[in-house]
């Protein structure tokens, strides 16, 4: 289950830069900033849950790597 949490954390990790970028481009600035904040919170929560059984160094490296791979397409 921890690896699943880590995958979810990585997906949410890509949401906050998208939200902040959209806040710059959109007239719905507050909505996108809230979106970014919520995705940051959820990413941190799921990373915390994952690292309960996965060593934090491994969890962080995988979380960061998946985040980078998902952001390359944007």
N, C-alpha and C positions, 0 to 999 in steps of 0.2 A: 504494500500500500504506500510505503514511503516514496518509492520511485514514481508512482502515479502522482503523489503530492508534488514531487519535484517537477514533473512535467507540467502540471497545472501552474505552478509558481513561475516557470519560465514563460509560459504563454501570457500570463498576466503581466510579467515583467516587460513585455513588448508594448503593453497598452499605455503606459505612462508617457513615453516619448511621443507616441502617436497623439495622445490627448493634448499634450503641450504644443505640439506642432499645429494641430487643428485649432487650438485656441488662438494662435497667431493669425490663422487664415480665415477664421469664421467670425460671424457676428454673434455667435453663441459662446462667447468666451468663458463665462462662468460655468456653463454646462460641461465644456471640454476640460476645464480645470478640475471640476468635481470628478469627472470620469478618470482623469489622470491620478488624482488622489486616491480614489477607490481602488484602481488597479495596483497602485503602489502598496496599499494596505493589504490587499489580497495576495499579492506576490510575496510580501514579507511573511504573512501568516502561513502560507503553504510552504515556504522555504523553512520556516521554523518547525512546522510539523514534520517535514521530510528529514531534517537534520537530527531528529530525535533518535533515529536508528542508522542514518547514513552519516559518516564522519563529515564535519562541517567543511573541511577542505575539499573533499570530493563533491559534496552537494553544491558548494559555491562554484566550483569549476564547471560542473555540468550545467547548472543554472545559467551561468554567464555564457557558456558555449552555445546552448540552445537559444538563448536570447539573441546572440549575435547572428546565428543562422537565420532566425525568423526575421530579423531586421534587415538583412541583406536584400530581401525582396522589395523593401519599401524605399 
